[in-house]
Amino acid sequence: MSKIRAKVKVEGRVHGVYYRSYTKDIAENVNVTGWVKNLSDGSVEMVLEGDEDDVREVIRWSYQGPPAAKVVNVTVNWENYSGEFEDFKVKYW
C-alpha cells in the first residue's frame, strides 16, 4: 500500500466540540501519524500521513466530525509523503 500525506482544513462549528481529541483517536486507531490544531479563524487544520486507505478514512470522518460539530467545508491538499511523524499529536500553538 502506498503512503500518502494530506493537509486538511475543516470549517464550521469545530472549536469547543472536541474535534481535535476525536481526530486524534480516529487517527491513532488506523495508524495515521501527524497533527491537528485549531486555527484563529475558527477552523481546524490537520496534517495526516500513512497508508492511503487509512488517511482517506480519517478524511472521510472529518466531513462529519464529533457529534457536537457542524462541518460546513473540508479542503484537502495532497502533499509529498515525508515520514516525519512518529505518532499523532494535538497541537495547542
PDB file of N, CA, C and O in Angstrom:
ATOM      1  N   MET A   1       0.844  -1.179   0.000  1.00  0.00           N
ATOM      2  CA  MET A   1       0.000   0.000   0.000  1.00  0.00           C
ATOM      3  C   MET A   1       0.887   1.240   0.000  1.00  0.00           C
ATOM      4  O   MET A   1       1.891   1.296   0.710  1.00  0.00           O
ATOM      5  N   SER A   2       0.513   2.220  -0.792  1.00  0.00           N
ATOM      6  CA  SER A   2       1.324   3.430  -0.885  1.00  0.00           C
ATOM      7  C   SER A   2       1.052   4.355   0.301  1.00  0.00           C
ATOM      8  O   SER A   2      -0.049   4.381   0.850  1.00  0.00           O
ATOM      9  N   LYS A   3       2.072   5.105   0.676  1.00  0.00           N
ATOM     10  CA  LYS A   3       1.976   6.083   1.760  1.00  0.00           C
ATOM     11  C   LYS A   3       1.638   7.436   1.154  1.00  0.00           C
ATOM     12  O   LYS A   3       2.163   7.809   0.104  1.00  0.00           O
ATOM     13  N   ILE A   4       0.750   8.171   1.831  1.00  0.00           N
ATOM     14  CA  ILE A   4       0.355   9.484   1.334  1.00  0.00           C
ATOM     15  C   ILE A   4       0.346  10.493   2.476  1.00  0.00           C
ATOM     16  O   ILE A   4       0.431  10.140   3.652  1.00  0.00           O
ATOM     17  N   ARG A   5       0.241  11.760   2.088  1.00  0.00           N
ATOM     18  CA  ARG A   5       0.171  12.863   3.054  1.00  0.00           C
ATOM     19  C   ARG A   5      -0.900  13.838   2.584  1.00  0.00           C
ATOM     20  O   ARG A   5      -0.990  14.157   1.399  1.00  0.00           O
ATOM     21  N   ALA A   6      -1.706  14.303   3.524  1.00  0.00           N
ATOM     22  CA  ALA A   6      -2.741  15.287   3.212  1.00  0.00           C
ATOM     23  C   ALA A   6      -2.732  16.385   4.264  1.00  0.00           C
ATOM     24  O   ALA A   6      -2.577  16.121   5.457  1.00  0.00           O
ATOM     25  N   LYS A   7      -2.901  17.622   3.804  1.00  0.00           N
ATOM     26  CA  LYS A   7      -3.125  18.757   4.702  1.00  0.00           C
ATOM     27  C   LYS A   7      -4.596  19.121   4.556  1.00  0.00           C
ATOM     28  O   LYS A   7      -5.065  19.407   3.454  1.00  0.00           O
ATOM     29  N   VAL A   8      -5.315  19.110   5.661  1.00  0.00           N
ATOM     30  CA  VAL A   8      -6.768  19.235   5.634  1.00  0.00           C
ATOM     31  C   VAL A   8      -7.200  20.426   6.492  1.00  0.00           C
ATOM     32  O   VAL A   8      -6.720  20.602   7.612  1.00  0.00           O
ATOM     33  N   LYS A   9      -8.106  21.235   5.955  1.00  0.00           N
ATOM     34  CA  LYS A   9      -8.707  22.335   6.718  1.00  0.00           C
ATOM     35  C   LYS A   9     -10.199  22.063   6.822  1.00  0.00           C
ATOM     36  O   LYS A   9     -10.869  21.816   5.819  1.00  0.00           O
ATOM     37  N   VAL A  10     -10.712  22.112   8.049  1.00  0.00           N
ATOM     38  CA  VAL A  10     -12.121  21.830   8.311  1.00  0.00           C
ATOM     39  C   VAL A  10     -12.758  23.096   8.880  1.00  0.00           C
ATOM     40  O   VAL A  10     -12.285  23.657   9.869  1.00  0.00           O
ATOM     41  N   GLU A  11     -13.843  23.535   8.234  1.00  0.00           N
ATOM     42  CA  GLU A  11     -14.516  24.761   8.651  1.00  0.00           C
ATOM     43  C   GLU A  11     -15.928  24.454   9.138  1.00  0.00           C
ATOM     44  O   GLU A  11     -16.547  23.476   8.720  1.00  0.00           O
ATOM     45  N   GLY A  12     -16.416  25.299  10.018  1.00  0.00           N
ATOM     46  CA  GLY A  12     -17.745  25.144  10.589  1.00  0.00           C
ATOM     47  C   GLY A  12     -17.676  25.295  12.094  1.00  0.00           C
ATOM     48  O   GLY A  12     -16.795  25.980  12.614  1.00  0.00           O
ATOM     49  N   ARG A  13     -18.606  24.653  12.801  1.00  0.00           N
ATOM     50  CA  ARG A  13     -18.540  24.651  14.267  1.00  0.00           C
ATOM     51  C   ARG A  13     -17.628  23.495  14.668  1.00  0.00           C
ATOM     52  O   ARG A  13     -18.086  22.374  14.889  1.00  0.00           O
ATOM     53  N   VAL A  14     -16.328  23.786  14.759  1.00  0.00           N
ATOM     54  CA  VAL A  14     -15.342  22.740  15.035  1.00  0.00           C
ATOM     55  C   VAL A  14     -14.445  23.076  16.227  1.00  0.00           C
ATOM     56  O   VAL A  14     -13.577  22.280  16.586  1.00  0.00           O
ATOM     57  N   HIS A  15     -14.642  24.243  16.844  1.00  0.00           N
ATOM     58  CA  HIS A  15     -13.942  24.577  18.092  1.00  0.00           C
ATOM     59  C   HIS A  15     -14.896  24.332  19.248  1.00  0.00           C
ATOM     60  O   HIS A  15     -16.095  24.585  19.131  1.00  0.00           O
ATOM     61  N   GLY A  16     -14.370  23.841  20.366  1.00  0.00           N
ATOM     62  CA  GLY A  16     -15.190  23.638  21.553  1.00  0.00           C
ATOM     63  C   GLY A  16     -16.107  22.435  21.484  1.00  0.00           C
ATOM     64  O   GLY A  16     -17.031  22.311  22.287  1.00  0.00           O
ATOM     65  N   VAL A  17     -15.859  21.541  20.526  1.00  0.00           N
ATOM     66  CA  VAL A  17     -16.695  20.344  20.367  1.00  0.00           C
ATOM     67  C   VAL A  17     -15.848  19.066  20.391  1.00  0.00           C
ATOM     68  O   VAL A  17     -16.302  18.006  19.960  1.00  0.00           O
ATOM     69  N   TYR A  18     -14.622  19.176  20.894  1.00  0.00           N
ATOM     70  CA  TYR A  18     -13.690  18.044  20.995  1.00  0.00           C
ATOM     71  C   TYR A  18     -13.255  17.506  19.631  1.00  0.00           C
ATOM     72  O   TYR A  18     -12.919  16.329  19.498  1.00  0.00           O
ATOM     73  N   TYR A  19     -13.264  18.369  18.631  1.00  0.00           N
ATOM     74  CA  TYR A  19     -12.891  17.926  17.282  1.00  0.00           C
ATOM     75  C   TYR A  19     -11.460  17.394  17.258  1.00  0.00           C
ATOM     76  O   TYR A  19     -11.200  16.339  16.679  1.00  0.00           O
ATOM     77  N   ARG A  20     -10.528  18.122  17.885  1.00  0.00           N
ATOM     78  CA  ARG A  20      -9.122  17.679  17.874  1.00  0.00           C
ATOM     79  C   ARG A  20      -8.951  16.350  18.599  1.00  0.00           C
ATOM     80  O   ARG A  20      -8.229  15.472  18.126  1.00  0.00           O
ATOM     81  N   SER A  21      -9.605  16.200  19.735  1.00  0.00           N
ATOM     82  CA  SER A  21      -9.494  14.968  20.510  1.00  0.00           C
ATOM     83  C   SER A  21     -10.041  13.766  19.736  1.00  0.00           C
ATOM     84  O   SER A  21      -9.414  12.707  19.695  1.00  0.00           O
ATOM     85  N   TYR A  22     -11.199  13.938  19.131  1.00  0.00           N
ATOM     86  CA  TYR A  22     -11.778  12.861  18.321  1.00  0.00           C
ATOM     87  C   TYR A  22     -10.879  12.532  17.129  1.00  0.00           C
ATOM     88  O   TYR A  22     -10.687  11.364  16.791  1.00  0.00           O
ATOM     89  N   THR A  23     -10.331  13.570  16.495  1.00  0.00           N
ATOM     90  CA  THR A  23      -9.447  13.343  15.352  1.00  0.00           C
ATOM     91  C   THR A  23      -8.247  12.505  15.766  1.00  0.00           C
ATOM     92  O   THR A  23      -7.861  11.572  15.062  1.00  0.00           O
ATOM     93  N   LYS A  24      -7.661  12.839  16.907  1.00  0.00           N
ATOM     94  CA  LYS A  24      -6.508  12.079  17.407  1.00  0.00           C
ATOM     95  C   LYS A  24      -6.887  10.615  17.623  1.00  0.00           C
ATOM     96  O   LYS A  24      -6.144   9.717  17.226  1.00  0.00           O
ATOM     97  N   ASP A  25      -8.035  10.371  18.249  1.00  0.00           N
ATOM     98  CA  ASP A  25      -8.478   8.994  18.494  1.00  0.00           C
ATOM     99  C   ASP A  25      -8.676   8.229  17.186  1.00  0.00           C
ATOM    100  O   ASP A  25      -8.232   7.088  17.055  1.00  0.00           O
ATOM    101  N   ILE A  26      -9.343   8.859  16.223  1.00  0.00           N
ATOM    102  CA  ILE A  26      -9.593   8.209  14.931  1.00  0.00           C
ATOM    103  C   ILE A  26      -8.270   7.908  14.232  1.00  0.00           C
ATOM    104  O   ILE A  26      -8.062   6.801  13.737  1.00  0.00           O
ATOM    105  N   ALA A  27      -7.381   8.893  14.193  1.00  0.00           N
ATOM    106  CA  ALA A  27      -6.090   8.720  13.513  1.00  0.00           C
ATOM    107  C   ALA A  27      -5.279   7.600  14.158  1.00  0.00           C
ATOM    108  O   ALA A  27      -4.715   6.757  13.460  1.00  0.00           O
ATOM    109  N   GLU A  28      -5.221   7.591  15.477  1.00  0.00           N
ATOM    110  CA  GLU A  28      -4.451   6.553  16.166  1.00  0.00           C
ATOM    111  C   GLU A  28      -5.040   5.167  15.925  1.00  0.00           C
ATOM    112  O   GLU A  28      -4.297   4.191  15.815  1.00  0.00           O
ATOM    113  N   ASN A  29      -6.348   5.071  15.841  1.00  0.00           N
ATOM    114  CA  ASN A  29      -6.993   3.774  15.612  1.00  0.00           C
ATOM    115  C   ASN A  29      -6.641   3.168  14.264  1.00  0.00           C
ATOM    116  O   ASN A  29      -6.673   1.948  14.105  1.00  0.00           O
ATOM    117  N   VAL A  30      -6.304   4.011  13.288  1.00  0.00           N
ATOM    118  CA  VAL A  30      -5.957   3.492  11.955  1.00  0.00           C
ATOM    119  C   VAL A  30      -4.480   3.718  11.622  1.00  0.00           C
ATOM    120  O   VAL A  30      -4.081   3.633  10.460  1.00  0.00           O
ATOM    121  N   ASN A  31      -3.667   4.008  12.652  1.00  0.00           N
ATOM    122  CA  ASN A  31      -2.214   4.158  12.497  1.00  0.00           C
ATOM    123  C   ASN A  31      -1.810   5.288  11.558  1.00  0.00           C
ATOM    124  O   ASN A  31      -0.836   5.163  10.815  1.00  0.00           O
ATOM    125  N   VAL A  32      -2.555   6.391  11.590  1.00  0.00           N
ATOM    126  CA  VAL A  32      -2.187   7.588  10.837  1.00  0.00           C
ATOM    127  C   VAL A  32      -1.399   8.496  11.776  1.00  0.00           C
ATOM    128  O   VAL A  32      -1.766   8.658  12.939  1.00  0.00           O
ATOM    129  N   THR A  33      -0.319   9.088  11.272  1.00  0.00           N
ATOM    130  CA  THR A  33       0.502   9.997  12.056  1.00  0.00           C
ATOM    131  C   THR A  33       0.294  11.430  11.578  1.00  0.00           C
ATOM    132  O   THR A  33      -0.274  11.666  10.511  1.00  0.00           O
ATOM    133  N   GLY A  34       0.763  12.385  12.386  1.00  0.00           N
ATOM    134  CA  GLY A  34       0.670  13.791  12.019  1.00  0.00           C
ATOM    135  C   GLY A  34       0.216  14.629  13.189  1.00  0.00           C
ATOM    136  O   GLY A  34       0.608  14.381  14.329  1.00  0.00           O
ATOM    137  N   TRP A  35      -0.616  15.631  12.909  1.00  0.00           N
ATOM    138  CA  TRP A  35      -1.088  16.532  13.957  1.00  0.00           C
ATOM    139  C   TRP A  35      -2.402  17.191  13.566  1.00  0.00           C
ATOM    140  O   TRP A  35      -2.816  17.162  12.407  1.00  0.00           O
ATOM    141  N   VAL A  36      -3.052  17.792  14.572  1.00  0.00           N
ATOM    142  CA  VAL A  36      -4.278  18.564  14.376  1.00  0.00           C
ATOM    143  C   VAL A  36      -4.205  19.771  15.300  1.00  0.00           C
ATOM    144  O   VAL A  36      -3.704  19.665  16.420  1.00  0.00           O
ATOM    145  N   LYS A  37      -4.708  20.933  14.835  1.00  0.00           N
ATOM    146  CA  LYS A  37      -4.710  22.129  15.678  1.00  0.00           C
ATOM    147  C   LYS A  37      -5.866  23.040  15.299  1.00  0.00           C
ATOM    148  O   LYS A  37      -6.376  22.988  14.180  1.00  0.00           O
ATOM    149  N   ASN A  38      -6.274  23.881  16.255  1.00  0.00           N
ATOM    150  CA  ASN A  38      -7.252  24.927  15.997  1.00  0.00           C
ATOM    151  C   ASN A  38      -6.548  26.098  15.333  1.00  0.00           C
ATOM    152  O   ASN A  38      -5.401  26.402  15.658  1.00  0.00           O
ATOM    153  N   LEU A  39      -7.229  26.755  14.408  1.00  0.00           N
ATOM    154  CA  LEU A  39      -6.723  27.979  13.798  1.00  0.00           C
ATOM    155  C   LEU A  39      -7.509  29.173  14.332  1.00  0.00           C
ATOM    156  O   LEU A  39      -8.644  29.029  14.784  1.00  0.00           O
ATOM    157  N   SER A  40      -6.899  30.339  14.276  1.00  0.00           N
ATOM    158  CA  SER A  40      -7.524  31.542  14.836  1.00  0.00           C
ATOM    159  C   SER A  40      -8.793  31.958  14.098  1.00  0.00           C
ATOM    160  O   SER A  40      -9.594  32.724  14.633  1.00  0.00           O
ATOM    161  N   ASP A  41      -8.987  31.459  12.870  1.00  0.00           N
ATOM    162  CA  ASP A  41     -10.197  31.809  12.111  1.00  0.00           C
ATOM    163  C   ASP A  41     -11.390  30.916  12.453  1.00  0.00           C
ATOM    164  O   ASP A  41     -12.444  31.022  11.827  1.00  0.00           O
ATOM    165  N   GLY A  42     -11.227  30.030  13.452  1.00  0.00           N
ATOM    166  CA  GLY A  42     -12.324  29.163  13.872  1.00  0.00           C
ATOM    167  C   GLY A  42     -12.338  27.801  13.211  1.00  0.00           C
ATOM    168  O   GLY A  42     -13.204  26.975  13.501  1.00  0.00           O
ATOM    169  N   SER A  43     -11.388  27.560  12.328  1.00  0.00           N
ATOM    170  CA  SER A  43     -11.315  26.263  11.645  1.00  0.00           C
ATOM    171  C   SER A  43     -10.302  25.357  12.345  1.00  0.00           C
ATOM    172  O   SER A  43      -9.635  25.759  13.298  1.00  0.00           O
ATOM    173  N   VAL A  44     -10.209  24.140  11.854  1.00  0.00           N
ATOM    174  CA  VAL A  44      -9.236  23.162  12.334  1.00  0.00           C
ATOM    175  C   VAL A  44      -8.367  22.759  11.153  1.00  0.00           C
ATOM    176  O   VAL A  44      -8.858  22.576  10.039  1.00  0.00           O
ATOM    177  N   GLU A  45      -7.069  22.623  11.409  1.00  0.00           N
ATOM    178  CA  GLU A  45      -6.132  22.175  10.376  1.00  0.00           C
ATOM    179  C   GLU A  45      -5.461  20.901  10.862  1.00  0.00           C
ATOM    180  O   GLU A  45      -5.159  20.753  12.046  1.00  0.00           O
ATOM    181  N   MET A  46      -5.232  19.982   9.928  1.00  0.00           N
ATOM    182  CA  MET A  46      -4.524  18.751  10.276  1.00  0.00           C
ATOM    183  C   MET A  46      -3.608  18.330   9.144  1.00  0.00           C
ATOM    184  O   MET A  46      -3.863  18.614   7.974  1.00  0.00           O
ATOM    185  N   VAL A  47      -2.537  17.648   9.516  1.00  0.00           N
ATOM    186  CA  VAL A  47      -1.655  17.001   8.555  1.00  0.00           C
ATOM    187  C   VAL A  47      -1.694  15.521   8.883  1.00  0.00           C
ATOM    188  O   VAL A  47      -1.469  15.118  10.024  1.00  0.00           O
ATOM    189  N   LEU A  48      -1.983  14.715   7.869  1.00  0.00           N
ATOM    190  CA  LEU A  48      -2.152  13.274   8.033  1.00  0.00           C
ATOM    191  C   LEU A  48      -1.159  12.539   7.155  1.00  0.00           C
ATOM    192  O   LEU A  48      -1.003  12.878   5.982  1.00  0.00           O
ATOM    193  N   GLU A  49      -0.485  11.534   7.704  1.00  0.00           N
ATOM    194  CA  GLU A  49       0.394  10.673   6.916  1.00  0.00           C
ATOM    195  C   GLU A  49       0.133   9.217   7.266  1.00  0.00           C
ATOM    196  O   GLU A  49      -0.136   8.875   8.418  1.00  0.00           O
ATOM    197  N   GLY A  50       0.217   8.370   6.251  1.00  0.00           N
ATOM    198  CA  GLY A  50       0.055   6.944   6.477  1.00  0.00           C
ATOM    199  C   GLY A  50      -0.336   6.229   5.209  1.00  0.00           C
ATOM    200  O   GLY A  50      -0.235   6.775   4.111  1.00  0.00           O
ATOM    201  N   ASP A  51      -0.788   4.985   5.375  1.00  0.00           N
ATOM    202  CA  ASP A  51      -1.269   4.223   4.227  1.00  0.00           C
ATOM    203  C   ASP A  51      -2.466   4.946   3.621  1.00  0.00           C
ATOM    204  O   ASP A  51      -3.275   5.535   4.339  1.00  0.00           O
ATOM    205  N   GLU A  52      -2.570   4.898   2.310  1.00  0.00           N
ATOM    206  CA  GLU A  52      -3.600   5.659   1.601  1.00  0.00           C
ATOM    207  C   GLU A  52      -5.002   5.406   2.147  1.00  0.00           C
ATOM    208  O   GLU A  52      -5.737   6.356   2.415  1.00  0.00           O
ATOM    209  N   ASP A  53      -5.383   4.145   2.313  1.00  0.00           N
ATOM    210  CA  ASP A  53      -6.734   3.833   2.800  1.00  0.00           C
ATOM    211  C   ASP A  53      -6.987   4.423   4.188  1.00  0.00           C
ATOM    212  O   ASP A  53      -8.086   4.897   4.475  1.00  0.00           O
ATOM    213  N   ASP A  54      -5.967   4.391   5.044  1.00  0.00           N
ATOM    214  CA  ASP A  54      -6.116   4.896   6.409  1.00  0.00           C
ATOM    215  C   ASP A  54      -6.258   6.416   6.431  1.00  0.00           C
ATOM    216  O   ASP A  54      -7.108   6.949   7.143  1.00  0.00           O
ATOM    217  N   VAL A  55      -5.432   7.112   5.656  1.00  0.00           N
ATOM    218  CA  VAL A  55      -5.531   8.574   5.582  1.00  0.00           C
ATOM    219  C   VAL A  55      -6.895   8.969   5.026  1.00  0.00           C
ATOM    220  O   VAL A  55      -7.533   9.891   5.533  1.00  0.00           O
ATOM    221  N   ARG A  56      -7.335   8.278   3.995  1.00  0.00           N
ATOM    222  CA  ARG A  56      -8.649   8.589   3.409  1.00  0.00           C
ATOM    223  C   ARG A  56      -9.786   8.327   4.404  1.00  0.00           C
ATOM    224  O   ARG A  56     -10.804   9.019   4.374  1.00  0.00           O
ATOM    225  N   GLU A  57      -9.620   7.340   5.279  1.00  0.00           N
ATOM    226  CA  GLU A  57     -10.642   7.072   6.296  1.00  0.00           C
ATOM    227  C   GLU A  57     -10.760   8.241   7.272  1.00  0.00           C
ATOM    228  O   GLU A  57     -11.868   8.637   7.632  1.00  0.00           O
ATOM    229  N   VAL A  58      -9.628   8.794   7.700  1.00  0.00           N
ATOM    230  CA  VAL A  58      -9.666   9.955   8.596  1.00  0.00           C
ATOM    231  C   VAL A  58     -10.298  11.148   7.880  1.00  0.00           C
ATOM    232  O   VAL A  58     -11.077  11.891   8.478  1.00  0.00           O
ATOM    233  N   ILE A  59      -9.965  11.330   6.611  1.00  0.00           N
ATOM    234  CA  ILE A  59     -10.555  12.432   5.841  1.00  0.00           C
ATOM    235  C   ILE A  59     -12.067  12.250   5.720  1.00  0.00           C
ATOM    236  O   ILE A  59     -12.818  13.211   5.890  1.00  0.00           O
ATOM    237  N   ARG A  60     -12.521  11.036   5.429  1.00  0.00           N
ATOM    238  CA  ARG A  60     -13.970  10.784   5.347  1.00  0.00           C
ATOM    239  C   ARG A  60     -14.656  11.148   6.662  1.00  0.00           C
ATOM    240  O   ARG A  60     -15.713  11.779   6.667  1.00  0.00           O
ATOM    241  N   TRP A  61     -14.047  10.747   7.768  1.00  0.00           N
ATOM    242  CA  TRP A  61     -14.615  11.058   9.076  1.00  0.00           C
ATOM    243  C   TRP A  61     -14.666  12.572   9.299  1.00  0.00           C
ATOM    244  O   TRP A  61     -15.602  13.070   9.924  1.00  0.00           O
ATOM    245  N   SER A  62     -13.671  13.307   8.797  1.00  0.00           N
ATOM    246  CA  SER A  62     -13.582  14.750   9.062  1.00  0.00           C
ATOM    247  C   SER A  62     -14.774  15.522   8.509  1.00  0.00           C
ATOM    248  O   SER A  62     -15.076  16.613   8.994  1.00  0.00           O
ATOM    249  N   TYR A  63     -15.453  14.980   7.510  1.00  0.00           N
ATOM    250  CA  TYR A  63     -16.636  15.645   6.956  1.00  0.00           C
ATOM    251  C   TYR A  63     -17.803  15.658   7.946  1.00  0.00           C
ATOM    252  O   TYR A  63     -18.690  16.505   7.848  1.00  0.00           O
ATOM    253  N   GLN A  64     -17.804  14.732   8.888  1.00  0.00           N
ATOM    254  CA  GLN A  64     -18.853  14.672   9.907  1.00  0.00           C
ATOM    255  C   GLN A  64     -18.340  15.200  11.238  1.00  0.00           C
ATOM    256  O   GLN A  64     -18.976  16.050  11.861  1.00  0.00           O
ATOM    257  N   GLY A  65     -17.192  14.696  11.672  1.00  0.00           N
ATOM    258  CA  GLY A  65     -16.633  15.106  12.951  1.00  0.00           C
ATOM    259  C   GLY A  65     -17.389  14.516  14.121  1.00  0.00           C
ATOM    260  O   GLY A  65     -18.229  13.634  13.945  1.00  0.00           O
ATOM    261  N   PRO A  66     -17.091  15.007  15.330  1.00  0.00           N
ATOM    262  CA  PRO A  66     -17.763  14.505  16.525  1.00  0.00           C
ATOM    263  C   PRO A  66     -19.223  14.961  16.578  1.00  0.00           C
ATOM    264  O   PRO A  66     -19.627  15.831  15.807  1.00  0.00           O
ATOM    265  N   PRO A  67     -20.013  14.381  17.478  1.00  0.00           N
ATOM    266  CA  PRO A  67     -21.452  14.660  17.499  1.00  0.00           C
ATOM    267  C   PRO A  67     -21.835  16.141  17.571  1.00  0.00           C
ATOM    268  O   PRO A  67     -22.804  16.542  16.926  1.00  0.00           O
ATOM    269  N   ALA A  68     -21.114  16.957  18.327  1.00  0.00           N
ATOM    270  CA  ALA A  68     -21.499  18.365  18.501  1.00  0.00           C
ATOM    271  C   ALA A  68     -21.003  19.278  17.376  1.00  0.00           C
ATOM    272  O   ALA A  68     -21.353  20.457  17.338  1.00  0.00           O
ATOM    273  N   ALA A  69     -20.199  18.748  16.470  1.00  0.00           N
ATOM    274  CA  ALA A  69     -19.645  19.567  15.382  1.00  0.00           C
ATOM    275  C   ALA A  69     -20.677  19.785  14.279  1.00  0.00           C
ATOM    276  O   ALA A  69     -21.607  18.998  14.105  1.00  0.00           O
ATOM    277  N   LYS A  70     -20.484  20.869  13.547  1.00  0.00           N
ATOM    278  CA  LYS A  70     -21.270  21.120  12.338  1.00  0.00           C
ATOM    279  C   LYS A  70     -20.284  21.548  11.258  1.00  0.00           C
ATOM    280  O   LYS A  70     -19.957  22.728  11.130  1.00  0.00           O
ATOM    281  N   VAL A  71     -19.819  20.582  10.491  1.00  0.00           N
ATOM    282  CA  VAL A  71     -18.826  20.832   9.449  1.00  0.00           C
ATOM    283  C   VAL A  71     -19.527  21.414   8.225  1.00  0.00           C
ATOM    284  O   VAL A  71     -20.529  20.872   7.758  1.00  0.00           O
ATOM    285  N   VAL A  72     -18.992  22.524   7.710  1.00  0.00           N
ATOM    286  CA  VAL A  72     -19.582  23.139   6.521  1.00  0.00           C
ATOM    287  C   VAL A  72     -18.658  23.066   5.310  1.00  0.00           C
ATOM    288  O   VAL A  72     -19.119  23.208   4.178  1.00  0.00           O
ATOM    289  N   ASN A  73     -17.357  22.847   5.530  1.00  0.00           N
ATOM    290  CA  ASN A  73     -16.437  22.754   4.396  1.00  0.00           C
ATOM    291  C   ASN A  73     -15.173  22.014   4.814  1.00  0.00           C
ATOM    292  O   ASN A  73     -14.661  22.210   5.916  1.00  0.00           O
ATOM    293  N   VAL A  74     -14.679  21.162   3.922  1.00  0.00           N
ATOM    294  CA  VAL A  74     -13.411  20.460   4.123  1.00  0.00           C
ATOM    295  C   VAL A  74     -12.572  20.663   2.870  1.00  0.00           C
ATOM    296  O   VAL A  74     -13.020  20.381   1.758  1.00  0.00           O
ATOM    297  N   THR A  75     -11.347  21.157   3.059  1.00  0.00           N
ATOM    298  CA  THR A  75     -10.414  21.347   1.951  1.00  0.00           C
ATOM    299  C   THR A  75      -9.234  20.411   2.154  1.00  0.00           C
ATOM    300  O   THR A  75      -8.607  20.418   3.213  1.00  0.00           O
ATOM    301  N   VAL A  76      -8.928  19.604   1.139  1.00  0.00           N
ATOM    302  CA  VAL A  76      -7.826  18.648   1.215  1.00  0.00           C
ATOM    303  C   VAL A  76      -6.777  19.033   0.184  1.00  0.00           C
ATOM    304  O   VAL A  76      -7.076  19.177  -1.001  1.00  0.00           O
ATOM    305  N   ASN A  77      -5.551  19.197   0.646  1.00  0.00           N
ATOM    306  CA  ASN A  77      -4.413  19.429  -0.242  1.00  0.00           C
ATOM    307  C   ASN A  77      -3.458  18.257  -0.093  1.00  0.00           C
ATOM    308  O   ASN A  77      -2.998  17.954   1.008  1.00  0.00           O
ATOM    309  N   TRP A  78      -3.164  17.604  -1.204  1.00  0.00           N
ATOM    310  CA  TRP A  78      -2.266  16.455  -1.193  1.00  0.00           C
ATOM    311  C   TRP A  78      -0.831  16.956  -1.281  1.00  0.00           C
ATOM    312  O   TRP A  78      -0.508  17.803  -2.114  1.00  0.00           O
ATOM    313  N   GLU A  79       0.023  16.428  -0.420  1.00  0.00           N
ATOM    314  CA  GLU A  79       1.429  16.813  -0.374  1.00  0.00           C
ATOM    315  C   GLU A  79       2.285  15.558  -0.503  1.00  0.00           C
ATOM    316  O   GLU A  79       1.769  14.441  -0.471  1.00  0.00           O
ATOM    317  N   ASN A  80       3.587  15.746  -0.648  1.00  0.00           N
ATOM    318  CA  ASN A  80       4.503  14.613  -0.731  1.00  0.00           C
ATOM    319  C   ASN A  80       4.680  13.991   0.653  1.00  0.00           C
ATOM    320  O   ASN A  80       4.914  14.693   1.637  1.00  0.00           O
ATOM    321  N   TYR A  81       4.565  12.679   0.712  1.00  0.00           N
ATOM    322  CA  TYR A  81       4.769  11.947   1.960  1.00  0.00           C
ATOM    323  C   TYR A  81       6.191  12.179   2.444  1.00  0.00           C
ATOM    324  O   TYR A  81       7.138  12.114   1.659  1.00  0.00           O
ATOM    325  N   SER A  82       6.343  12.452   3.749  1.00  0.00           N
ATOM    326  CA  SER A  82       7.682  12.711   4.289  1.00  0.00           C
ATOM    327  C   SER A  82       8.121  11.692   5.332  1.00  0.00           C
ATOM    328  O   SER A  82       9.319  11.492   5.531  1.00  0.00           O
ATOM    329  N   GLY A  83       7.174  11.050   5.999  1.00  0.00           N
ATOM    330  CA  GLY A  83       7.528  10.100   7.049  1.00  0.00           C
ATOM    331  C   GLY A  83       8.112  10.764   8.283  1.00  0.00           C
ATOM    332  O   GLY A  83       8.789  10.106   9.073  1.00  0.00           O
ATOM    333  N   GLU A  84       7.864  12.059   8.463  1.00  0.00           N
ATOM    334  CA  GLU A  84       8.495  12.813   9.554  1.00  0.00           C
ATOM    335  C   GLU A  84       7.870  12.580  10.927  1.00  0.00           C
ATOM    336  O   GLU A  84       8.472  12.942  11.938  1.00  0.00           O
ATOM    337  N   PHE A  85       6.689  11.991  10.987  1.00  0.00           N
ATOM    338  CA  PHE A  85       5.982  11.850  12.263  1.00  0.00           C
ATOM    339  C   PHE A  85       6.090  10.430  12.810  1.00  0.00           C
ATOM    340  O   PHE A  85       6.094   9.455  12.059  1.00  0.00           O
ATOM    341  N   GLU A  86       6.179  10.338  14.145  1.00  0.00           N
ATOM    342  CA  GLU A  86       6.199   9.033  14.799  1.00  0.00           C
ATOM    343  C   GLU A  86       4.835   8.682  15.382  1.00  0.00           C
ATOM    344  O   GLU A  86       4.537   7.512  15.624  1.00  0.00           O
ATOM    345  N   ASP A  87       4.012   9.700  15.605  1.00  0.00           N
ATOM    346  CA  ASP A  87       2.701   9.482  16.211  1.00  0.00           C
ATOM    347  C   ASP A  87       1.766  10.606  15.772  1.00  0.00           C
ATOM    348  O   ASP A  87       2.095  11.382  14.875  1.00  0.00           O
ATOM    349  N   PHE A  88       0.607  10.689  16.406  1.00  0.00           N
ATOM    350  CA  PHE A  88      -0.355  11.742  16.081  1.00  0.00           C
ATOM    351  C   PHE A  88      -0.527  12.624  17.305  1.00  0.00           C
ATOM    352  O   PHE A  88      -0.771  12.127  18.404  1.00  0.00           O
ATOM    353  N   LYS A  89      -0.401  13.934  17.116  1.00  0.00           N
ATOM    354  CA  LYS A  89      -0.445  14.878  18.229  1.00  0.00           C
ATOM    355  C   LYS A  89      -1.528  15.934  18.033  1.00  0.00           C
ATOM    356  O   LYS A  89      -1.894  16.279  16.910  1.00  0.00           O
ATOM    357  N   VAL A  90      -2.024  16.431  19.152  1.00  0.00           N
ATOM    358  CA  VAL A  90      -2.855  17.629  19.158  1.00  0.00           C
ATOM    359  C   VAL A  90      -1.919  18.788  19.451  1.00  0.00           C
ATOM    360  O   VAL A  90      -1.240  18.800  20.478  1.00  0.00           O
ATOM    361  N   LYS A  91      -1.882  19.767  18.548  1.00  0.00           N
ATOM    362  CA  LYS A  91      -1.058  20.961  18.763  1.00  0.00           C
ATOM    363  C   LYS A  91      -1.906  22.020  19.448  1.00  0.00           C
ATOM    364  O   LYS A  91      -3.071  22.224  19.105  1.00  0.00           O
ATOM    365  N   TYR A  92      -1.305  22.685  20.416  1.00  0.00           N
ATOM    366  CA  TYR A  92      -2.001  23.739  21.147  1.00  0.00           C
ATOM    367  C   TYR A  92      -1.400  25.109  20.870  1.00  0.00           C
ATOM    368  O   TYR A  92      -1.676  26.056  21.607  1.00  0.00           O
ATOM    369  N   TRP A  93      -0.588  25.237  19.831  1.00  0.00           N
ATOM    370  CA  TRP A  93       0.045  26.512  19.483  1.00  0.00           C
ATOM    371  C   TRP A  93      -0.085  26.782  18.025  1.00  0.00           C
ATOM    372  O   TRP A  93       0.388  27.812  17.544  1.00  0.00           O
TER     373      TRP A  93
END
